Amino acid sequence: MNRIISVRDLNAMAATVPSYERIDLRTSPEVKELIVRAASTTGMTLSAFLLGTAQERAKQILAEAETVTLTSRDWHVFAKSLDKTEKPRPKLSAAMNRHRDWQKR
């Protein structure tokens, strides 16, 4: 039985297939052996281990770099200073909008 597939069907099918990027690494035999042993110990493939570990660490680094922790006192001083603005701050508003859009990703 033959099936006719339209261009729209092909486009829809292509949209559901994830695309992948390639990352090439060079390392010493000792480091490779260490990583292979660790991956094997966890029961993961080398690729899954490297990607999972790198992704987890990347999220940690970005969270630390992009998060500001304030004490209760500092937060109140900060919020109060924002409330005291006497004139519009277009650059601050634009930065807040970019941050809000970035968080939605």
Order of alpha helices (4+ residues) and beta strands (2+ residues): alpha-alpha-alpha-alpha-alpha
